[in-house]
Amino acid sequence: IYYGFADASMSVNGEPPTSGQRIALLGILIFIFSLIGAFIGMAYGAGEGDVRAVYPGKLTSLDALLSGKLFSTNVARSILAGGATAGAMLLVQNVALFATHAMCPVDDHDLVSSLIAAFPLGEAFSDTALNALAIAAFGLLMPIALLRPRVRKEWIFYTLLPLFSMLCAAIWWADSSAWRNFIISVLVPIAVACVPFFYGDLLASISSIVAFDIVGKLIYRSAVSPYWARISAPVVYVGIVFLLMEVYFAWRGRTYQEGEVRPLYARFLAERLALRAEIGAARQAQLRLLPDRPPSMAGLSIAGSCVPAREVGGDFYDFYALDDHRLGVFLAEGGNRELGSAMAIALAKGYLLYATRLDLSPVEILRRLREALSTTLHDENAGVSMLYAVIDTRAATIRFARAGDSPRLVINGNPAVEELAASRANEMAIQHGLAMLAPKDALVFYTDGLAVQIAEEKRERVDRFLAKTASKMRDGSAAELHAAIFKAAIKRKHEAPPDDVTAVVVRLEEPRERAMEVVA
């Protein structure tokens, strides 16, 4: 607005501008300020998300101000904190200038320009506004966006960040009249911008920059120009009244929580961050619940692993050594419910540690497990499918039961024969079966994630692929067969699959052999 009035009163070759010249000047003005606004907006947008994520609450008072809560406690306290910091830094700067016998920090060109300006106060305030926005955006927000994701050590981050503020101060604030002035005018603004931000919030930092700049201008220009001393007096009175009002609202105003004033796009960002945190917690829980290594059992070669998805699917597997010749194998697919899946498999793991000692049939194990989950999670376990099998090396048999479409069991690539178990009212159907085993038989337990990956990478059904692979590697161990399966399923090692890919391979060895394979 100020520059629009200034252009309207500008003379061209000593004469008032024509209408065409005014339109041209206005167009140039709009273009320049649009460009400046775009750069400042990009810097703010780049750093805002990181500030909201890394420094919760640092934007609450600014959000309150932008949402019209001018008389809130949040806004008042931030403005007062920024003003107090600016006053302290002005004192430090003046003491430093006096101690070093530096020159008065008034640029002659700026002073003359302000005196011949049509609106001297408008020139001062507009210049301060641009300085404050530029330093806050390029000296704080953009460096945080650049450094935080890349610098892990705190001391390196807090060493590099002031360099950006120093660079901004050198561009917009530096007094180049003498080297002493230059050093002081570059170093002091670092504290002006950074201290209120880290000990307060972003609005406190902006308020500190504004107060430091405009009060400094009024003091130094009034000291050398009677005209500035005269026009600054009303500003001082208005400033005192404004500060008294802020003191009142800091004491009696309403305090807003971050969620009450956060803009809509920031709410979406917060929800996304919360979801990411939940997924991260679920992934950590899922990985910690998986077994470190398969048990060692005579006559069996065992391998298993789970490759987590981008969003946690909740797959889980575990082994239970029932005695010296029987192995229990459990697989579950959590239904892509992130932390809810992790809770379900954690409860299942704990329950099975107890239930597997009761020597129950696989059908009864699953039935009791689902009842326990339903009671504990209040029917939230509907998305959890599971399979439990008991492999007996002495009898050379496998008994299994499963609920849901996945996980599944194939023997040498052939789907295990199963039938529907007798069910109670309102109970999920349970399939069960019994199969005789021979030496070198390969049992592969897998979830839907493996089937999807094989269909995508190999363009064939998973059971056909497993049959061919098991036939080719009949003399290989469980770990070798497992590695071949995952090599075909996971082509892009550094890219997480869309769903958890889980498989357990158990191979029945010759009675005298003993193998135990570990897959990292």
N, C-alpha and C positions, 0 to 999 in steps of 0.2 A: 504493500500500500504506500509506504513511504517513497519507494523508488518510482512508483507511478506518479505521485504528486511532484516529485523532483523532476521527472522527465517533462511533465506538463509545463513546468515553469522554466525549463532550460531554454537558453537563447542559442540561436544558430547564426553565426557570423554577426553577433551583436543584435539580432532581431528575433522577435518571438517566432517559434516554429510554426510552419504552416500545418494545416490539417493532415496533409500527406506525410509530412515529417513526423508529426506526433504519432500517426499510425505506425510508421516504420520504427520509431523508437520504442513504442509499446510492444510491437512484435518482437523486436530484439530482446527487450526486457523479459517477455514471457518465455522466449526460447531459452535464455540464459538461466532463468530461475527454474524452469522445468527441468533443465539438465542437472542443475545443482540438486533439486529435489529428488530426481531419480537416483543420483549417486548416494545421497543421504538415505533415501528409502531402501536402496539395496544393502547398504551397510547395516541399517537397523534390522532389516529382514534377515540378513545373514546371521546376526548375533542374537536376535530375540529368542529363537528356539533354544539355543545353548544356554542363555541366561536363565530362561524359565526352567530348564532341566537341571542345570548344575547349581544355580543359585535361587532356589524357591523363595518367593516373596520379594525379590528385588524389583519387580515391576508392579507390585500391588498398588502403591501410591500413585504411580504414573497412570495405571489403568483407572484408578478412582478419579484422577483429574480429567482424563480424556472422556470418561463416562459422565461427566458433569457433577461429580461429588466434590465441588470446590471447597466446601466447608467441613469436610471430614477430618477426623483426627489424623488419618494416614497422610493426607496432603499437607496439613498444617505442620506436622512434626518433621516431615521431610524437608519442607521449605525452611523451617527454622534451623534444622541441622545443617543444611547447605549454607544458609546465611552465616551461621556461627563459624563454620569452617572457612568461608571466604574472608570473614573479618580477621580470623587468626592468621590466615596466609597473607593478607594485606599487611598486617603488622610485621610478619616475618620478612616480607619483601622489602618493606621500607627500612627496617633495621639493617638488612643486608646491604641495601643501597647506601645507607648512611655510613655503615662500617667500612665499606669498600671505597667510599668517596666517589660513588658513581654519579652520573649525570641524572638530572630530573627525567623520569621516563615519559617524556612527552615528545612525540615526533612532530617536528615543525610542519611537515606537510599535512599530517592529520589535523593539527590544530587550525591551520589556515583553511583547510577544506571544510572543517566544521563551522568556521566563522562565516564563510561565504555561502554555506548551504542554506537553502530556503527554509529548512526545518532542522536546526542543529540537533535538537533532542531526538527527532525522528531518525536522523542519521546515526546517532549514538546507539539508540535502542535496536534499530534494524541490524547494525553491524554486530552488536552483542548477540542478537538472536541467531544470526548465521554462525558466529563463532561457537556458541554453545551447542548448537545442533551438530556442527561438523566435528567438534572435539569429542562429544559424547558418542557419535556414530563411528568415527574413524579412529578415535583414541581409546575407546573402550569396547564397544560391541563387536566391531569387526575383528579386532585382535583376539577377543575371547573365542569367536567362531573359528579363527584360524589356528590358535594355539591349543585350546582345550582338547580337541580330539587327537592332537598329534604329540603333545608334550605331557608325559606322565609324571615327571618329577616336579613337585610343587615349587621348589626353589628356582628351577629354570623358568617355569611359567611366570612367577612373580618378578623375575629378573628381566624377562623379555617384554612383558606388558608395558612397563613404564617407558620403554624405548619408543613405542607407538605414540604414547601421550607426548613424549618429548618432541617427536617429529611433528605432530600436529601443532604443538605450541610454537615450534620454530617457524611453521608456515603462517599461522594466524595471529600469534600473540607476540612474537619475539621483537624486542626493542634493539635494533641494530645500530643505535647511535654510538655505542661504545661496547667493547668486549665484556666489561663487567656487567653492563645492563643486559647484554645478550644472554650471558650465562644464567643470571638471576631470573630473567624473564622466561627462560626455558625450563629451569629446574623447579621453580615454585609451582607452576601450573600442573606438574605431575601430581603433587599432593592435593591440589585443588580438585582435580578430576577423580583421582583414584581413592583417596581416603574416604570421602563421603559414600562412594559406591560400596566399598568392601565393609565399611562399618555401618552403613545405612542402606540406601537403595539407589536406583538410577535417578529418580526424581531429586533426591538429595544432591547427587552429583551434578545434575543439570542446574539446579538452583545455586549450587556453589560456584559453578562456572559463570552463570549470569550475574550473580552478585559481585563476584570478584572483578569481572570485566567492567560492568557499568559503574560500580562505585569507584573503581580505580580511575576510569575516565573522568568522572565528575570531580574527584579530588584533584587529580593532576592538572586538568584543564582549568579548574577554578583557581588553582594556585598561581597560574600565569596569565589568566585572562579575566578581568572584571566582568566582562559580558557573560562568561560562563558561570561565574560566581552568582550572578543575578538570576540567570535562568535555571540554575541548579537548585536554588532554595525551595521552590514549590515541589520539586521531585523529592527532596529530602523529607519534607513534611508529609507528603503522600506515602513515602516509604515507611516512616515511623508509624503512621496510622495503620498501614497494611501489616506491619510486624505485630502491632498490638492486637489486631484482629486475629492473626494467626496464633498468637499466644492463647487467646481466648478459645479458639476452636481446637487447639491442641489439647486443651484441658476439658472442654465441654462438648466437643464434636463427637460424631458417631464414628466408631471404628469398623471398617469393612474388612471382611475376610477375602482372601484371594479369589475364591470361587464366586463371590458376589459381584465382582467388578471385572472379572476376566473376560475379554472379548470372545466371541463365538469361535473364531478360528483357533484361539489359544485353548479353549475348552477341548476342541478336537485334538489338539496337540497333547494336552494333558491326558486325555483318554488313550491316545496312542502310546504315550510313554508308560502309562499304567499297564496297558496290555503288554508292552514289551517287557516291563519288569516282571509281570506275571509269567510270561513265557520263559523268561530267563530263570526265574525261580523254579518253574515246573521242570525245565530242562536239567537244572542242577539236581533237583530231587530225583528225577528219573534216572540220571546217570549214577547217582550215589546208591540207588536201590538195586541196581544191577549187580550180579555177582562179580567179584574180582577175578575168579578163575573157576573152571568146572571142577567137580570133585574127582578124586582118583578112585577108580573102581576096577577091579580085575575083570577082564573080558569086555570092557567098553572103551571106545575111543570117543571123546566128547569135545565139541567145540560149539561156541555160540557167540553172537554179538548183536548189537542194535545200533544202527546209524540213525541219530535223531533227525527229525525233519526241521524245516524252517520254522514251522509252528508245531509245537510239541503235540504228537499224536497220542502219546501215553502208552506206547508199547512197553512190555515188560516180560522178562523171563527169569526163571530161577531153577535151581537144582536142589533136590532133597535126598540125601543118602539115607534110605530107610533102614538098611542093614548092609551086610557085606556083599549081598548079591542083588539087591533091589534099588533102583534109582527112580525117584520121582522127578518129573519134568513138568513145569508149569509155564504157560504162556498166556498173556492177556493183551488185548488191544483196547486202549482207553477211550476211543471215540472222539479224539481231537478236542478235549475239554480242558486243555492246559493244566492249570493247578488242580482242578477237580479230578482229572485223570491221575495226577500224581498222588492225590489223597487216597483214591480208590486202590491203586496198586500198593501203596504203603500199608493200608489196612489189610489187603489180601496177603501180602508178604508176612505180616505179623501173625495173621490167623493161621496160615499154612504151617508156620513153624510149630504151632500147637497141634493142628488137625492131622498132620501127616504121621504123628506118633500113635494115632488111634487105630491104625490098620483098617481104615474104611475103604470101600470101593471108590474108584474115581467119580462115579455118578454121585455117590453120597457126599464126597468131598466138595464137589461143585455145588450141590444143592445147599449144603450147610454154609458154604462160603457166600453164596448169593443172598441167603437169608441174613447172614451177619452184616453184609454190606448194605442191604436194604434197611435194616434196623438202624445202623449207624449213620448212613448218609441220607436217610429218609427218601428212599426210592430214587436217589440221584445216580445210581449205578446202572441205569438202564442201558447206557451206551457202552458198557464194558463187556466185551466178549472174551471168553477164556477157554483154555484147554488144559486138562491135567492127565498125565499118563504115568503109568508105573511099568518100568522095564525090569524084567526078571531074567538075569543071566543064567541062573541055574535051571529054570524051567524053559528058557528060550521063548518067552512070551512078552507081549505088550498088551496091557489093558489101558484103555483111554476113554475119556468122556470130554465132550466139548459143548459149549452153549454159544450160539451165535454163528454167523457165517465165517468168521475168522477168529482165531487161528485155525490152521488145518494141518493134517499129518499125511505124508506120503511115505510109502515104503518102497525103496528102489525106484522112485518116481511114480509109483502107482498109488492112487488114492486109497486109503485104508477103508475096508468095508465096515459099515456102521449101521446101526438101527436106532430107532427112537426109543428112549427109555420111558417107562411109565412115569407120568407126571401128575402132579397134584393140580387142583383148581388154581387158575390164574398164575401158574408157574411157567417160566420160560422153558421152551422145549430143550431137552438135553439129548444129544446124540452120543452113543457109546459103542464100543467095539472091542474085540479080542482078536489078536493075530499071533500066529506062530512065527518064530524067527529062525533064520539060519545064519551061520557064520558069514561075515562080509556083507550082511544086509545093512543098508543105509536108511536110517530113519531121519526124515527132514521135517521139522516143525517150522512153520512160517506164517507170517501175517500178510494181510492184503498189500502192504507196501512192497514186499518182494514180488508179488504177482504183477503189480502195476509196472514196476521197474523192468522186469523180464519182458513183459508184453511190449513195452516201449523200446527197449534196447535190442531185444532179439527177435521181435515180431513173431512170437509163438507163445503158446500156453505154457504156464509155469510147470505143470505136471509133465508135459512132454519134454521140456528143457531139462528138468530134474532127472527124468528117466535116462536121457541120453548122457548127461553128465555123470550120473552114478554108474552107468555101464562102462563109460570110458575110464573111470577112476576106481574100478572095483578093488584094486589092490592098494589104493591110497588110504591114508588115515582120514579121520573125521575133519581134522584141521585143513588138510589139503583139499578135500571136497568142499568144505565151507569156503575156503579162499577162492576156489574156482567159481563158485556160485556168486560170491560178492564181486568178483572181478567182472563178471558178465553183467551184473545188476547195476553196479555203481561205476559209471564211466568217468564222470566228472568228480574227481576226488575232492576238489575244493568248493564244490557247490552242494548245499544241503538238498536232499530229495524233498518232494512235496509232502510225503508221508513217511512216518518211521518205517525203516526197513529192518526187519527182525527175522533171524533164522537161527535155529539150533539143529545141529547135526550130531547124531549118535550112531556110531557104527559098531556092530557086534563083531568082536574079534574072535580068533581061535581061543579055546578055553585056556591055553597056557600063556597067551599073550597078554600083555598089560600095556596100555597106552593112555596117555593123558595129554591132550593138546590144549594150548592156551592161545586164544586169539586176542590180540591187543585191541 
